[in-house]
Amino acid sequence: MSSTQPYVPGFGAALAQGGPRRGSKWSEVKIWWREVDRVLLGLVLALMVIGTAAVAAGSPASARRLSTAQEKLPDLYFYWAHLRWQFVGLAVMFGASALSRDNARRVGVVLAGAMLAGLLLVPLIGYEVNGAKRWIRFGLGFQPSEFLKPGFAIALAWILSWRLKDPQLPVLAIVSGLMALVAALLMLQPDLGSTVLFCGVWFVLVTLSGVSLKKIGAMAAAGVAGIVAAYFLYDNARYRIDSFLGGGSEFDQVGLAEKTLLGGGWTGTGFWLGLRKMSLPEAHTDYVFSVIGEEFGLLTCALVIALYLALVVRVLVRLADEENLFALLASAGLVTQIGGQAFINILVNLQLFPSKGMTLPLVSYGGSSTIAICLGVGLLLALTRRNPFLTRETPGLRAILTERSSTNKEKGA
């Protein structure tokens, strides 16, 4: 047999320089562009553009409301601040989307651990904003719960994926204990809205991981029991629920948001021509959806809802044939967090849900919360990138749901 090596153009020159050269930054960008879900990215950027216009519309109302005799805030104070935070958020999002799945998992798990430690510190060194102690300050004030959201979804997905290596591992007990700890720390603040959102992410992930229907029913019953316990044990939760059901100052606030939402009709009053928003609290954050309704119309509100639905559906379609269990669970958890937060915020503005103090993701004004949401989106983009070298670990989401449906039919027969 001949030992002559085949001729490869340029190979000798590469060896002379110490081996094959690594790709340039531009080639890495081209690889990222080929693998990233460009439809999902476009939906995210569209929501952020709408958010920029919405914050510009709501900024005068909040600036005048928060101005004092000593300091008068410019009408566009929150708009310019929002642009700065969006710029930082976009840099974080694109940086996170370039991570490999392994690195995205590492970032998520480390983030979850760090922010869980932050939640433990909130009762000790946290400070109050609007009657709730949710913030801590290390040079810059931030809510640990906001950054915990993407880390929580990824950490739970990582733990649940251990079942592939050892089905005997008590992964359900571990993630349930972690959920109980997070819920307890959030209710100390108190933050019922975030607790409900975290429970929703946990419920979706354990359901997708293959938990039996009997256990799912027990978990749902435990969730209802938790809400009842919160009603009787926490004054803040009882006040909000009572106000929503029976009227009161909180109900009046949400009612004002509904009137603002409907004040512009189908096409809106026009940019900066809305009047009801001037008496609306948190016009640039919690109730920015109502500002959109007044100034840009209900048709634009319908467009915003359609974009969120399209975002969720797009991720589910992307996951339909996903072969990696961790990526499937983590992506499902992240999109549940984003879609669930948007769903709750919109229902509050429509007076269909008690006020939760929860922003509209990618649209509302935010500082550290904008960065946290963009980080979550970036990790979602990283996890949904298509890698041709993925090894098959489990059937895709479509196959899982089909198999589960067939099993249920057989049991019913």
Secondary structure, 3 states (H helix, E strand, C coil): CCCCCCCCCCHHHHHHCCCCCCCCHHHHHHHHHHHCCHHHHHHHHHHHHHHHHHHHHHHHHHHHHHCCCCCCCCCCHHHHHHHHHHHHHHHHHHHHHCCCHHHHHHHHHHHHHHHHHHHHHHHHHCEEECCEEEEEECCCEECHHHHHHHHHHHHHHHHHHHHHCCCCCCHHHHHHHHHHHHHHHHHCCCCHHHHHHHHHHHHHHHHHCCCCHHHHHHHHHHHHHHHHHHHHHCHHHHHHHHHHHHCCHHHHHHHHHHHHHHCCCCCCCCCCCCCHHHHCCCCCCCCHHHHHHHHHCHHHHHHHHHHHHHHHHHHHHHHCCCCCHHHHHHHHHHHHHHHHHHHHHHHHHCCCCCCCCCCCCCCCCCCHHHHHHHHHHHHHHHHCCCCCCCCCCCCCHHHHHHHHHHHHHHHHC
